[in-house]
Amino acid sequence: MIWDKSAEQSALGAAMLDHRRAWDVLDIAPPKDFHDPGHFEIADAIRRLAIRGAGTDPVLVGDELRAQGVRIHQGEHYLFELTSLTPTAVNGGHYAQIVAECAVRRRLAEAADVVRMLAAKTGIPTDDLVESARGVLDGIVAGTVDAHLVAATIDEVIASLAEKPELVPTPWRDVNALIGGLRPGAVYVVGARPATGKTALGLNLAVEVARTGKAAAFVSLEMSEGELQKRLIAQLGSVHMSRLVNNALEDDDMLRVQAAREQIMKLPIAVADNAAATVATIRGHVRSVSRRQEVGCLVVDYVQLLQGSDPSKSRQQVVGEFSRAMKLIAKEFHIPVVVLSQLNRKSEERMDKRPSIADLRESGDLEQDADVVLLLWRDDRDDDMRGEVGVIVAKNRHGTTGDVRLAWSGHYQQMNDLAKGWEPGA
């Protein structure tokens, strides 16, 4: 068994020799890190005394153990032995560090057994198994969270009011006026009918985040990485999309392609184009990107194409699990998550064609979990490639709702603020 008896004895001895060293030890090695059962009970008694602001000498620790009805296997005299075995209380933190490192090694060994059992399971997708194994390993070093009063941290919150919010502005002035920007830890659902521009919007947002220097993780369940790259070239180089799709570039197009390439080379955008993506593979993609560079956002295009790992589950269950997972990813990695979603046909049956939040397909849980819901729509009178895009902020936990209009240039996969004097046919 992996443990250091002398380090555990010295850490406890230091905490009892000088009550001021108790938290130096316990903050690094909480009671659960002590392998010996008697050492665990002693550390827990010291913790209770320290919380009350009492002394932590061997007499008081012995009284605390008796009050709790706890008998350590070494006997009460052992408490005094621990203080005599400890060279100095000053090194309590150092001894505790050794104890904590041994605890991590024990948990690694236990995790290896769990991973071995996971590997032996059949009938479970390997992506899910890998993600479960990663979760086991991540849990080894996850910090414990102690309960505390709100008053303990209220001054930090008040001080933060003088700072600018941690938001990444979207590329659109009027959208920012309503939602502020992309907020870390929040989920943004973008709903639209097919061919309305939701993928273009997702790429526009990914580019904006990448320009901050943080990586944009883009998961495409519909398009290949090559198709997305062509859309990026169209957007950043103002190259006609049809000529890119058909490999029919004109003479001056290559200059624009090269200009787009220069920009793309500087943008940390990571694309996963797995058509059979699951929640596990999406989380794995974000985790993989985070190992290379700090992640700034996740974009998923689009939820209705998501595969469930269990074929017996309904689409509503699959989307519900996905929705909760996206919320967890947003919190875990402290990033905004943008989920693109199709709307059902009901909006097309209305006279004004305007969608509502109820038009989200199979996405009741997404609507509930989302911090912001944006709905895109285009007027039938507009050309497919030129016109305006309506953006309805149908839900906004952090601000107001409302409508804005953006200029749509489908040829270049661009959405822009409406400029003064701009005309759809221009």
Buried (B, 14 or more C-beta within 10 A) or exposed (E): EEBBEEBBBBBBBBBBBBBEBBBBBBEBBBBEBBBBEBBBBBBBBBBBBBEEEBBBBBEBBBEBBEEEEEEBEBEBEBBBBBBEEBEBBEBBBBBBBBBBBBBEEBBBEEBEEBBEEBEEEEEEBEBBBBBBBBEBBEEBEEEEEEEEEEEEEEEEEEEEEEEEEEBBBBBBEBBBEBBBBBBBBBBBBBBBBEEBBBBBBBBBBBBBBBBBEBBBBBBBBBBEEEBBBBBBBBBBBBBBBEBBEEEEBEEEBEEBBEBBBEBBEEBBBBBBBBEEBBBBBBBBBBBEBBEEEBBBBBBBBBBBBBBBBEEEEEEEBBBBBBBBBBBBBBBBBEBBBBBBBBBBEEBEEEEEBBBBBEBBBBBBBBBEBBBBBBBBBBEEEBEEEBBBBBBBBBBBEBEEBBBBBBBBBBBBBBBBBBEEEEEBEE
